[in-house]
Amino acid sequence: MSGNMALDKQQSAEAAEKERHRSFRLHNASIPARPLEPALYLVATPIGNLADITLRALETLAGADLLACEDTRVTRVLLDRYGIVNRPVAYHEHNAAEAGPRLLSALADGKSVALVSDAGTPLVSDPGYRLAQLAIDAGHRVVPIPGPSAPLAALVGSGLPSDAFLFAGFLPTKDKAKRDRLREFAEVPATLLFFESPHRIAATVTAAAEVFGEERKAAVCRELTKTFEEFRRGTLGELRTFYEEGATVKGEIVLVIGPPDAKPAPAAADVDALLRELARDMPMGKAATEAARRTGLPRKELYDRLLSLKDGDEG
């Protein structure tokens, strides 16, 4: 009898501990978290200011059966701020091979798993992508809990066009590889966003100025949402001069580079001359394709134009 009583007492203690996990504190009031359905929850967390967390994110962090994060010490600061007792477990690039299967096993057992990065939205330049992919392949639900994102914060604060943008993560560290990568984006008609570190920003801005041209508009967005948040805006040439003069740079950085200026439409006489030149050395279809690549004009329009030119020449 005493053994059963001890077991009941242990189970009651475990249940009470689990129940404490299901709440969070807001303005010194304890708010119960709603039960979560079995799924992998990708929870966006603050990139600096802890007040940027969403209510839904707090509910998810408090209610998840298992909470995985990059660095338990970083996540613990957020959990303590909001009175969440849930104990985080580590999942990062160095232990993904061991920790990933355990998280997938929990999902298979019908548990809810929340995944957070140290800051911002999971899967954006972190190993969570692989876990989400495996979870989807195994037929588990994957639920995004949106919130803070450094690239989006930088984009809207940069003053550069936001109708079309491309986030490209970190650039290569070696100069040649970095410039080669930048050349791939030189003509992309969108605002470009890159993560960068303080000790590499000067070299990166210099490379960008030489690849894209010094007049291309850009912004270096540093320490977003934190006390020393800074948006340094200007042309790539102006930014290169600033950082080459030895400015001290600290904190996390998003480099935002505006899209290239629209090229003026080529003159009709120049297009006709190009088409005639190309058609002398290649079939009409290939000539139209090459002319489209050089001018940016539609291939069909150029092909029809070349037909008219040939008919006129033969007539």
VEXFIVEX-442366 format. One record per residue (C-alpha): x, y, z; residue in three letters. Coordinates in steps of 0.2 Angstrom, whole numbers, plus 5000, padded with zeros to 4 digits. Each point is the difference from the previous one (the first is absolute). Layout:
XYZALA/...
REM end
This chain:
500050005000MET/501450125004SER/500849964984GLY/498450054990ASN/499950165011MET/501750054995ALA/499749964982LEU/498450115001ASP/501050145008LYS/501349994987GLN/498850014986GLN/499050145008SER/501650105002ALA/500449974981GLU/498350054995ALA/500250165010ALA/501750044993GLU/499249974982LYS/498650115004GLU/501250145005ARG/500749994983HIS/498350044992ARG/500050195005SER/501050154998PHE/500150175008ARG/499550164993LEU/500050175010HIS/500249895015ASN/498449904997ALA/500149814996SER/499149964984ILE/499649814996PRO/500749944984ALA/498849904989ARG/500449824996PRO/500949974984LEU/499649884987GLU/501449884995PRO/501150104987ALA/501750084998LEU/499850185004TYR/501350124993LEU/499950155012VAL/500750174996ALA/500950085015THR/500650185003PRO/501650054990ILE/500550125014GLY/498550085010ASN/499249875010LEU/498350104999ALA/499949954982ASP/499449825004ILE/498249964995THR/498649935011LEU/499849854989ARG/501949975001ALA/499950015019LEU/498649885000GLU/500949884989THR/501650015010LEU/499149965016ALA/498849874993GLY/501249894990ALA/500549835006ASP/501750024994LEU/501050174997LEU/501549994989ALA/501250154998CYS/501750044994GLU/500850065016ASP/499049965016THR/500850145009ARG/499450134988VAL/498249925000THR/500049995019ARG/500150195000VAL/498450024990LEU/499149865010LEU/500550085017ASP/499450174994ARG/498349934997TYR/499949885014GLY/500049844989ILE/500649855009VAL/500249894985ASN/501849934999ARG/500850024983PRO/501149874992VAL/501450044988ALA/499849974981TYR/501450084989HIS/501149974986GLU/501349905011HIS/498749885008ASN/498749994986ALA/500449824996ALA/499649945017GLU/498750135006ALA/499050004984GLY/499449825001PRO/499550025018ARG/498950154995LEU/499349904986LEU/499649855012SER/499150125011ALA/498950064985LEU/499749824996ALA/499449975018ASP/498750134998GLY/500950145009LYS/500150194996SER/501850064996VAL/500450195000ALA/501650054991LEU/500850175002VAL/501750084994SER/501050115011ASP/499150154992ALA/498850034986GLY/499149874990THR/500649825000PRO/500649934983LEU/500750164994VAL/501949965000SER/499949875013ASP/499949815000PRO/498149995004GLY/499749994981TYR/500649825001ARG/498949955014LEU/498550084992ALA/500349914984GLN/500249835009LEU/498450045010ALA/499050034984ILE/500749854991ASP/499449905015ALA/498350074999GLY/500050115015HIS/499250175001ARG/501150154999VAL/499350165007VAL/500850174998PRO/499850125015ILE/500550164991PRO/500850155008GLY/501750095001PRO/501249994985SER/501650094997ALA/499950014981PRO/498350075000LEU/500350125013ALA/501650064990ALA/499050014984LEU/498650115007VAL/501250115009GLY/501250024986SER/499050124989GLY/500349894985LEU/498749924989PRO/499049865008SER/498949944986ASP/501249874995ALA/501549945011PHE/501249855001LEU/500849945016PHE/501649914997ALA/500749965017GLY/501850015003PHE/501350044986LEU/501649904998PRO/501450065011THR/501449994987LYS/500150154989ASP/499949914983LYS/498649895005ALA/499150155007LYS/500150104984ARG/499549854989ASP/498549985011ARG/499650194999LEU/500149994981ARG/498649875000GLU/498950145007PHE/500650154991ALA/498550014988GLU/498649935011VAL/498650125000PRO/499750005018ALA/500750075017THR/501349885007LEU/500349955018LEU/501549925007PHE/500549955018PHE/501850075004GLU/501250005015SER/500850165007PRO/501749954996HIS/499649974981ARG/498850144996ILE/501350124994ALA/500749874988ALA/498249954994THR/499550184997VAL/501650034990THR/499749844989ALA/498250054998ALA/500450174994ALA/501249934987GLU/498849874994VAL/498450105000PHE/500750174997GLY/500350145013GLU/498350094997GLU/499049855004ARG/498950055016LYS/500349895016ALA/499850005019ALA/501049925013VAL/498749955014CYS/500849965017ARG/499449945017GLU/498250004994LEU/498750035014THR/501450025013LYS/500650155010THR/501350054987PHE/499049974984GLU/500750084985GLU/499550034982PHE/501450074990ARG/499350044982ARG/500950064985GLY/500849944984THR/501249865000LEU/501450124996GLY/499550115015GLU/499949855012LEU/501749934993ARG/500850165005THR/499250005017PHE/500649835004TYR/501750014992GLU/500450155012GLU/500049875014GLY/498350025008ALA/499849895015THR/498649884997VAL/499149895012LYS/498549895000GLY/499049904988GLU/499850074982ILE/498849994986VAL/500750084984LEU/498650064988VAL/500450044982ILE/498750084989GLY/499549944982PRO/501050054985PRO/499350164991ASP/498949954985ALA/500950004984LYS/499450124986PRO/499249914985ALA/501249994986PRO/499750104985ALA/499149914985ALA/501450034988ALA/501349925013ASP/498849855002VAL/499949984981ASP/501950014998ALA/500249875014LEU/498849884992LEU/500850014983ARG/501749975007GLU/499549855010LEU/499049934986ALA/501549994989ARG/500949875011ASP/498549905007MET/498349944997PRO/498550125002MET/499449925016GLY/501750015008LYS/500350174994ALA/498350065008ALA/500549915017THR/501750085001GLU/499250174996ALA/498749985013ALA/501449965013ARG/501050154995ARG/498650134999THR/498749935012GLY/498650014987LEU/498849854997PRO/500749864989ARG/498449994990LYS/500050184996GLU/501850004994LEU/499749844990TYR/498550084991ASP/501150164998ARG/501449904992LEU/498749924988LEU/499450174994SER/501850064998LEU/500449844989LYS/498550034990ASP/500450184997GLY/501849964995ASP/499449864988GLU/498750124993GLY/
REM end
